């Protein structure tokens, strides 16, 4: 996975993959990470959240390829997104240095914790706000 995300980059960058508890729990609960990131300026201002990677075997080529697809890695190595959740597994963030990559993870994990602890999930004030339907997976 790390090599897949680094191979075409013209510049040095860091790939950080961890098993972020709140992100994994939110995905498992059916919460759409892209939808909640839009609702919280704390994350959408600084971090571009891609589509969630479907459940795939750990350490597999399929997981590596799907992660690259969800980050929308272009032929020139540029990325459309900074971070993606990996269903039943973890997250993968990419940035120019490890601290920025970690900040993407921390922001998303924090927002997922807030949403999970709120118990709201899909409704607030009688209108749908946080979609539990996953956006198209990669």
C-alpha positions as protocol buffer text, in pm:
chain_id: "A"
residue {
  index: 1
  type: UNK
  ca { x: 0 y: 0 z: 0 }
}
residue {
  index: 2
  type: UNK
  ca { x: 274 y: 248 z: 95 }
}
residue {
  index: 3
  type: UNK
  ca { x: 469 y: 181 z: -223 }
}
residue {
  index: 4
  type: UNK
  ca { x: 151 y: 211 z: -433 }
}
residue {
  index: 5
  type: UNK
  ca { x: 97 y: 561 z: -295 }
}
residue {
  index: 6
  type: UNK
  ca { x: 458 y: 675 z: -328 }
}
residue {
  index: 7
  type: UNK
  ca { x: 574 y: 528 z: -659 }
}
residue {
  index: 8
  type: UNK
  ca { x: 459 y: 802 z: -899 }
}
residue {
  index: 9
  type: UNK
  ca { x: 505 y: 1101 z: -671 }
}
residue {
  index: 10
  type: UNK
  ca { x: 747 y: 1363 z: -800 }
}
residue {
  index: 11
  type: UNK
  ca { x: 812 y: 1483 z: -444 }
}
residue {
  index: 12
  type: UNK
  ca { x: 886 y: 1322 z: -111 }
}
residue {
  index: 13
  type: UNK
  ca { x: 574 y: 1243 z: 89 }
}
residue {
  index: 14
  type: UNK
  ca { x: 466 y: 1036 z: 385 }
}
residue {
  index: 15
  type: UNK
  ca { x: 205 y: 761 z: 398 }
}
residue {
  index: 16
  type: UNK
  ca { x: 65 y: 691 z: 745 }
}
residue {
  index: 17
  type: UNK
  ca { x: -160 y: 391 z: 806 }
}
residue {
  index: 18
  type: UNK
  ca { x: -304 y: 321 z: 1150 }
}
residue {
  index: 19
  type: UNK
  ca { x: -603 y: 142 z: 1300 }
}
residue {
  index: 20
  type: UNK
  ca { x: -794 y: 448 z: 1426 }
}
residue {
  index: 21
  type: UNK
  ca { x: -1061 y: 315 z: 1662 }
}
residue {
  index: 22
  type: UNK
  ca { x: -1328 y: 582 z: 1611 }
}
residue {
  index: 23
  type: UNK
  ca { x: -1292 y: 589 z: 1233 }
}
residue {
  index: 24
  type: UNK
  ca { x: -1325 y: 211 z: 1211 }
}
residue {
  index: 25
  type: UNK
  ca { x: -1625 y: 219 z: 1449 }
}
residue {
  index: 26
  type: UNK
  ca { x: -1794 y: 495 z: 1246 }
}
residue {
  index: 27
  type: UNK
  ca { x: -1748 y: 304 z: 920 }
}
residue {
  index: 28
  type: UNK
  ca { x: -1877 y: -13 z: 1087 }
}
residue {
  index: 29
  type: UNK
  ca { x: -2183 y: 184 z: 1208 }
}
residue {
  index: 30
  type: UNK
  ca { x: -2247 y: 287 z: 847 }
}
residue {
  index: 31
  type: UNK
  ca { x: -2149 y: 653 z: 883 }
}
residue {
  index: 32
  type: UNK
  ca { x: -2036 y: 821 z: 562 }
}
residue {
  index: 33
  type: UNK
  ca { x: -1697 y: 980 z: 635 }
}
residue {
  index: 34
  type: UNK
  ca { x: -1720 y: 1223 z: 344 }
}
residue {
  index: 35
  type: UNK
  ca { x: -2062 y: 1344 z: 464 }
}
residue {
  index: 36
  type: UNK
  ca { x: -1953 y: 1409 z: 822 }
}
residue {
  index: 37
  type: UNK
  ca { x: -1637 y: 1582 z: 708 }
}
residue {
  index: 38
  type: UNK
  ca { x: -1851 y: 1839 z: 523 }
}
residue {
  index: 39
  type: UNK
  ca { x: -2055 y: 1910 z: 836 }
}
residue {
  index: 40
  type: UNK
  ca { x: -1750 y: 1980 z: 1053 }
}
residue {
  index: 41
  type: UNK
  ca { x: -1539 y: 2275 z: 931 }
}
residue {
  index: 42
  type: UNK
  ca { x: -1265 y: 2160 z: 1167 }
}
residue {
  index: 43
  type: UNK
  ca { x: -1187 y: 1886 z: 917 }
}
residue {
  index: 44
  type: UNK
  ca { x: -1319 y: 2008 z: 581 }
}
residue {
  index: 45
  type: UNK
  ca { x: -1111 y: 2324 z: 603 }
}
residue {
  index: 46
  type: UNK
  ca { x: -782 y: 2135 z: 622 }
}
residue {
  index: 47
  type: UNK
  ca { x: -842 y: 1774 z: 518 }
}
residue {
  index: 48
  type: UNK
  ca { x: -991 y: 1622 z: 202 }
}
residue {
  index: 49
  type: UNK
  ca { x: -1167 y: 1296 z: 291 }
}
residue {
  index: 50
  type: UNK
  ca { x: -1203 y: 1040 z: 12 }
}
residue {
  index: 51
  type: UNK
  ca { x: -1447 y: 755 z: -32 }
}
residue {
  index: 52
  type: UNK
  ca { x: -1427 y: 465 z: 210 }
}
residue {
  index: 53
  type: UNK
  ca { x: -1235 y: 156 z: 98 }
}
residue {
  index: 54
  type: UNK
  ca { x: -1456 y: -156 z: 108 }
}
residue {
  index: 55
  type: UNK
  ca { x: -1368 y: -450 z: 337 }
}
residue {
  index: 56
  type: UNK
  ca { x: -1067 y: -628 z: 189 }
}
residue {
  index: 57
  type: UNK
  ca { x: -803 y: -862 z: 333 }
}
residue {
  index: 58
  type: UNK
  ca { x: -523 y: -691 z: 527 }
}
residue {
  index: 59
  type: UNK
  ca { x: -186 y: -685 z: 349 }
}
residue {
  index: 60
  type: UNK
  ca { x: -351 y: -769 z: 16 }
}
residue {
  index: 61
  type: UNK
  ca { x: -278 y: -614 z: -322 }
}
residue {
  index: 62
  type: UNK
  ca { x: -657 y: -554 z: -347 }
}
residue {
  index: 63
  type: UNK
  ca { x: -649 y: -336 z: -33 }
}
residue {
  index: 64
  type: UNK
  ca { x: -348 y: -143 z: -165 }
}
residue {
  index: 65
  type: UNK
  ca { x: -512 y: -82 z: -503 }
}
residue {
  index: 66
  type: UNK
  ca { x: -849 y: 14 z: -355 }
}
residue {
  index: 67
  type: UNK
  ca { x: -682 y: 257 z: -116 }
}
residue {
  index: 68
  type: UNK
  ca { x: -503 y: 424 z: -408 }
}
residue {
  index: 69
  type: UNK
  ca { x: -831 y: 434 z: -603 }
}
residue {
  index: 70
  type: UNK
  ca { x: -1018 y: 597 z: -313 }
}
residue {
  index: 71
  type: UNK
  ca { x: -740 y: 855 z: -267 }
}
residue {
  index: 72
  type: UNK
  ca { x: -773 y: 907 z: -644 }
}
residue {
  index: 73
  type: UNK
  ca { x: -404 y: 880 z: -723 }
}
residue {
  index: 74
  type: UNK
  ca { x: -337 y: 1024 z: -1069 }
}
residue {
  index: 75
  type: UNK
  ca { x: -74 y: 900 z: -1316 }
}
residue {
  index: 76
  type: UNK
  ca { x: 153 y: 1189 z: -1215 }
}
residue {
  index: 77
  type: UNK
  ca { x: 128 y: 1088 z: -848 }
}
residue {
  index: 78
  type: UNK
  ca { x: -102 y: 1372 z: -738 }
}
residue {
  index: 79
  type: UNK
  ca { x: -388 y: 1289 z: -502 }
}
residue {
  index: 80
  type: UNK
  ca { x: -745 y: 1418 z: -494 }
}
residue {
  index: 81
  type: UNK
  ca { x: -779 y: 1335 z: -122 }
}
residue {
  index: 82
  type: UNK
  ca { x: -562 y: 1338 z: 191 }
}
residue {
  index: 83
  type: UNK
  ca { x: -720 y: 1047 z: 381 }
}
residue {
  index: 84
  type: UNK
  ca { x: -950 y: 748 z: 338 }
}
residue {
  index: 85
  type: UNK
  ca { x: -1109 y: 510 z: 582 }
}
residue {
  index: 86
  type: UNK
  ca { x: -1062 y: 139 z: 526 }
}
residue {
  index: 87
  type: UNK
  ca { x: -1369 y: -65 z: 620 }
}
residue {
  index: 88
  type: UNK
  ca { x: -1317 y: -296 z: 918 }
}
residue {
  index: 89
  type: UNK
  ca { x: -949 y: -206 z: 920 }
}
residue {
  index: 90
  type: UNK
  ca { x: -813 y: 149 z: 964 }
}
residue {
  index: 91
  type: UNK
  ca { x: -721 y: 467 z: 780 }
}
residue {
  index: 92
  type: UNK
  ca { x: -455 y: 579 z: 537 }
}
residue {
  index: 93
  type: UNK
  ca { x: -338 y: 940 z: 515 }
}
residue {
  index: 94
  type: UNK
  ca { x: -85 y: 1099 z: 281 }
}
residue {
  index: 95
  type: UNK
  ca { x: 97 y: 1432 z: 323 }
}
residue {
  index: 96
  type: UNK
  ca { x: 431 y: 1599 z: 265 }
}
residue {
  index: 97
  type: UNK
  ca { x: 548 y: 1511 z: 617 }
}
residue {
  index: 98
  type: UNK
  ca { x: 443 y: 1267 z: 890 }
}
residue {
  index: 99
  type: UNK
  ca { x: 301 y: 1535 z: 1120 }
}
residue {
  index: 100
  type: UNK
  ca { x: 56 y: 1667 z: 862 }
}
residue {
  index: 101
  type: UNK
  ca { x: -49 y: 1311 z: 771 }
}
residue {
  index: 102
  type: UNK
  ca { x: -108 y: 1238 z: 1139 }
}
residue {
  index: 103
  type: UNK
  ca { x: -312 y: 1560 z: 1176 }
}
residue {
  index: 104
  type: UNK
  ca { x: -545 y: 1438 z: 898 }
}
residue {
  index: 105
  type: UNK
  ca { x: -596 y: 1116 z: 1094 }
}
residue {
  index: 106
  type: UNK
  ca { x: -642 y: 1293 z: 1427 }
}
residue {
  index: 107
  type: UNK
  ca { x: -903 y: 1532 z: 1282 }
}
residue {
  index: 108
  type: UNK
  ca { x: -1107 y: 1254 z: 1123 }
}
residue {
  index: 109
  type: UNK
  ca { x: -1085 y: 1029 z: 1430 }
}
residue {
  index: 110
  type: UNK
  ca { x: -1194 y: 1319 z: 1653 }
}
residue {
  index: 111
  type: UNK
  ca { x: -1499 y: 1397 z: 1435 }
}
residue {
  index: 112
  type: UNK
  ca { x: -1593 y: 1028 z: 1425 }
}
residue {
  index: 113
  type: UNK
  ca { x: -1571 y: 1013 z: 1805 }
}
residue {
  index: 114
  type: UNK
  ca { x: -1801 y: 1316 z: 1835 }
}
residue {
  index: 115
  type: UNK
  ca { x: -2057 y: 1171 z: 1594 }
}
residue {
  index: 116
  type: UNK
  ca { x: -2051 y: 829 z: 1761 }
}
residue {
  index: 117
  type: UNK
  ca { x: -2085 y: 975 z: 2111 }
}
residue {
  index: 118
  type: UNK
  ca { x: -2366 y: 1208 z: 2004 }
}
residue {
  index: 119
  type: UNK
  ca { x: -2588 y: 911 z: 1932 }
}
residue {
  index: 120
  type: UNK
  ca { x: -2742 y: 1116 z: 1654 }
}
residue {
  index: 121
  type: UNK
  ca { x: -2605 y: 927 z: 1355 }
}
residue {
  index: 122
  type: UNK
  ca { x: -2864 y: 1020 z: 1095 }
}
residue {
  index: 123
  type: UNK
  ca { x: -3113 y: 1270 z: 1232 }
}
residue {
  index: 124
  type: UNK
  ca { x: -3103 y: 1613 z: 1390 }
}
residue {
  index: 125
  type: UNK
  ca { x: -3405 y: 1841 z: 1413 }
}
residue {
  index: 126
  type: UNK
  ca { x: -3614 y: 1605 z: 1201 }
}
residue {
  index: 127
  type: UNK
  ca { x: -3399 y: 1633 z: 889 }
}
residue {
  index: 128
  type: UNK
  ca { x: -3134 y: 1403 z: 753 }
}
residue {
  index: 129
  type: UNK
  ca { x: -2791 y: 1551 z: 814 }
}
residue {
  index: 130
  type: UNK
  ca { x: -2530 y: 1282 z: 852 }
}
residue {
  index: 131
  type: UNK
  ca { x: -2578 y: 1012 z: 594 }
}
residue {
  index: 132
  type: UNK
  ca { x: -2536 y: 656 z: 709 }
}
residue {
  index: 133
  type: UNK
  ca { x: -2542 y: 532 z: 352 }
}
residue {
  index: 134
  type: UNK
  ca { x: -2186 y: 491 z: 231 }
}
residue {
  index: 135
  type: UNK
  ca { x: -2097 y: 690 z: -74 }
}
residue {
  index: 136
  type: UNK
  ca { x: -1984 y: 485 z: -369 }
}
residue {
  index: 137
  type: UNK
  ca { x: -1696 y: 270 z: -255 }
}
residue {
  index: 138
  type: UNK
  ca { x: -1388 y: 223 z: -466 }
}
